[in-house]
Amino acid sequence: SAKEAENSRGLKVQRQSSLDTAQEYILKVYNIIDSLSDDLDWKISSILRLIQCSKGVTKERMVEHLKFLLSPLDSDQDIKSEEELEHVRKKMKKLLNNLVENGVKNPVIYELLVWTSAEFSTAQTAKVATVIILDTIEAMKKDAVHVKHVLSAILTIKLRTGILEPLARDFVRSQFDSENSVIRKEARRVFKLINLVEKESSPVSDMESVSEAEEAVNIDLEIEDELLQTSSEMD
């Protein structure tokens, strides 16, 4: 009836209002933690807990800031600060692994596990990092956003270490046939960039060179898509 429909709409509005209020509260707590605490370990652990309760723009903002805290652009840190950061990174990776192993299926936990595994990989840890990243697919294979995170992480490991495990290459290729057009395009982009990197004699650390390569690959993909569309229209 009309009254039932009106009541249903009212409940939805109330739920949305409660959700918005909760997100505002989470953001206020986050801002307090970020501005008042100098303890990096406690700050990151606290923000991670808040992230698991957050949604939408609030979650995205905190995830990006957490990544910045773990991987700051300013590399001119003293030895003590660098040691503290490395300690927190290892603790973070262990915590994320434990959460996943204990059955937590929060997408943001998987996103951060994939990101930390790739972002802090070395030639010595590249194989283990690749296995951890690919193991997340089983639980999150229906999540297109997560598959994109995995593709991006594979590329990050290649750029940072110069290493691409056969399983990682096979996974990228397998996504050429994904039902999701966004995943298909991302897989092609990553594969093209990997091929460009493999022409280099060492891992690529120059971000300007990476940006130039990505721009060239994106242009190639646009041309290929246009040709495919033209061919399809002619058929």
C-alpha positions in Angstrom: 0.0 0.0 0.0 0.9 3.7 -0.3 1.4 3.9 3.5 3.7 0.9 3.6 5.7 2.3 0.8 6.0 5.6 2.6 7.1 3.9 5.8 9.7 1.9 3.9 11.1 5.1 2.3 11.2 6.7 5.8 13.2 3.8 7.2 15.6 4.0 4.3 16.1 7.7 5.0 16.7 7.0 8.7 19.2 4.3 7.9 21.1 6.5 5.5 21.1 9.4 8.0 22.4 7.1 10.7 25.1 5.8 8.3 26.1 9.4 7.4 26.3 10.3 11.1 28.5 7.3 11.8 30.9 8.1 8.9 31.2 11.7 10.2 32.0 10.4 13.6 34.7 8.0 12.2 36.2 10.8 10.3 36.4 13.0 13.4 38.1 10.3 15.3 40.5 9.7 12.4 41.4 13.4 12.3 42.1 13.4 16.0 44.4 10.4 15.8 46.2 11.8 12.8 46.8 15.3 14.2 47.6 14.5 17.9 49.6 11.2 17.8 53.3 11.0 16.8 53.4 7.2 17.5 53.4 5.8 14.0 52.7 2.2 15.1 49.7 3.2 17.2 48.4 5.6 14.6 48.5 3.1 11.8 46.9 0.3 13.9 44.1 2.7 15.0 43.4 4.0 11.5 43.3 0.3 10.2 40.5 -0.4 12.8 38.6 2.7 11.7 38.9 1.7 8.1 37.2 -1.6 8.7 34.1 0.3 10.0 34.1 3.0 7.3 32.4 3.2 3.9 32.5 5.3 0.7 34.6 8.4 0.6 35.5 8.2 4.2 37.1 4.8 3.7 38.9 5.8 0.5 40.4 8.9 2.2 41.7 6.9 5.1 43.1 4.1 2.9 45.0 6.6 0.8 46.4 8.3 3.9 47.4 5.0 5.5 49.3 4.1 2.3 51.0 7.5 2.5 52.0 6.9 6.1 53.5 3.6 5.2 55.2 4.8 2.0 55.9 8.5 2.4 57.1 10.5 -0.6 59.8 12.1 1.5 62.7 9.6 1.6 65.0 11.9 3.6 64.4 10.4 7.0 66.9 9.7 9.8 67.9 6.1 10.6 65.7 5.9 13.6 62.6 7.0 11.7 63.4 4.6 8.9 63.8 1.7 11.3 60.5 2.6 13.0 58.8 2.7 9.6 60.2 -0.7 8.5 59.1 -2.2 11.8 55.6 -0.8 11.3 55.5 -2.1 7.7 56.4 -5.6 8.8 53.9 -5.5 11.7 51.2 -4.3 9.3 51.8 -7.0 6.7 51.7 -9.7 9.5 48.5 -8.3 10.9 46.8 -8.2 7.5 48.0 -11.8 6.8 46.5 -12.9 10.1 43.2 -11.2 9.4 42.9 -13.0 6.1 44.0 -16.3 7.4 41.4 -16.0 10.2 38.6 -15.6 7.7 38.1 -11.8 7.5 36.7 -11.0 4.1 36.6 -7.2 4.2 37.6 -6.0 0.7 39.7 -3.2 2.2 41.8 -5.7 4.2 42.5 -7.6 1.0 43.3 -4.4 -0.9 45.9 -3.4 1.8 47.4 -6.9 1.9 47.9 -6.9 -1.8 49.3 -3.3 -1.8 51.7 -3.8 1.1 53.0 -7.1 -0.4 53.8 -5.4 -3.7 54.8 -2.0 -2.4 57.5 -3.3 -0.1 58.7 -6.2 -2.2 62.4 -6.8 -2.9 64.2 -9.2 -5.2 64.4 -11.5 -2.2 60.7 -11.4 -1.3 59.2 -11.1 -4.8 58.2 -14.7 -5.1 56.6 -14.9 -1.7 54.8 -11.5 -2.3 53.5 -12.8 -5.6 52.1 -16.0 -4.0 50.4 -13.9 -1.3 48.8 -11.6 -3.8 47.6 -14.4 -6.1 46.2 -16.4 -3.2 43.7 -13.5 -2.5 42.0 -14.2 -5.9 40.2 -17.3 -4.7 38.2 -15.3 -2.0 37.8 -12.2 -4.1 37.6 -13.3 -7.7 34.1 -12.0 -8.2 35.2 -8.5 -7.1 36.4 -6.7 -10.2 38.0 -3.9 -8.2 40.1 -6.4 -6.3 41.2 -8.1 -9.5 42.4 -4.7 -10.7 44.4 -4.3 -7.5 46.0 -7.6 -8.1 47.0 -6.7 -11.7 48.4 -3.4 -10.4 50.4 -5.2 -7.7 51.9 -7.6 -10.2 53.1 -4.6 -12.2 54.5 -2.9 -9.0 56.6 -6.0 -8.2 58.0 -6.0 -11.7 58.8 -2.3 -11.6 60.4 -2.5 -8.1 62.3 -5.8 -8.5 62.6 -6.6 -12.2 61.0 -10.0 -11.3 57.8 -11.5 -12.8 57.0 -14.9 -11.6 55.5 -17.3 -14.3 52.3 -17.6 -12.2 51.9 -13.8 -12.3 52.4 -13.6 -16.0 49.9 -16.4 -16.5 47.3 -14.6 -14.4 47.7 -11.4 -16.3 47.2 -13.3 -19.6 44.2 -15.1 -18.2 42.4 -11.8 -17.6 42.5 -11.0 -21.4 39.4 -13.2 -21.6 37.6 -11.7 -18.5 33.9 -11.1 -18.8 34.5 -7.6 -17.4 35.7 -5.2 -20.1 37.5 -3.0 -17.5 39.5 -6.0 -16.3 40.3 -7.0 -19.9 41.6 -3.5 -20.6 43.6 -3.3 -17.4 45.2 -6.7 -18.1 46.3 -5.5 -21.5 47.7 -2.3 -20.1 49.7 -4.2 -17.4 51.0 -6.7 -19.9 52.1 -4.0 -22.3 53.9 -2.2 -19.5 55.6 -5.4 -18.4 56.9 -5.9 -21.9 58.3 -2.4 -21.9 60.0 -2.9 -18.5 61.5 -6.2 -19.7 63.4 -4.3 -22.3 65.2 -2.5 -19.5 68.3 -4.1 -18.0 67.3 -3.2 -14.4 64.2 -2.5 -12.3 62.5 0.8 -13.2 62.7 3.3 -10.3 62.4 6.6 -12.2 58.7 7.6 -11.8 58.9 10.0 -14.8 60.0 7.1 -17.0 57.1 5.0 -15.7 54.6 7.8 -16.3 55.9 8.2 -19.9 55.6 4.5 -20.5 52.0 4.4 -19.1 51.0 7.3 -21.3 52.4 5.6 -24.4 50.6 2.3 -23.5 47.3 4.1 -22.8 47.5 5.7 -26.3 48.1 2.3 -27.8 45.1 0.8 -26.0 42.9 3.6 -27.2 44.0 3.0 -30.8 43.4 -0.7 -30.4 40.0 -0.1 -29.0 39.0 2.2 -31.8 40.2 -0.4 -34.4 38.2 -3.1 -32.7 35.1 -1.0 -32.6 35.5 0.0 -36.3 36.0 -3.7 -37.2 32.9 -4.7 -35.2 30.8 -2.0 -36.9 32.0 -3.2 -40.3 31.0 -6.8 -39.5 
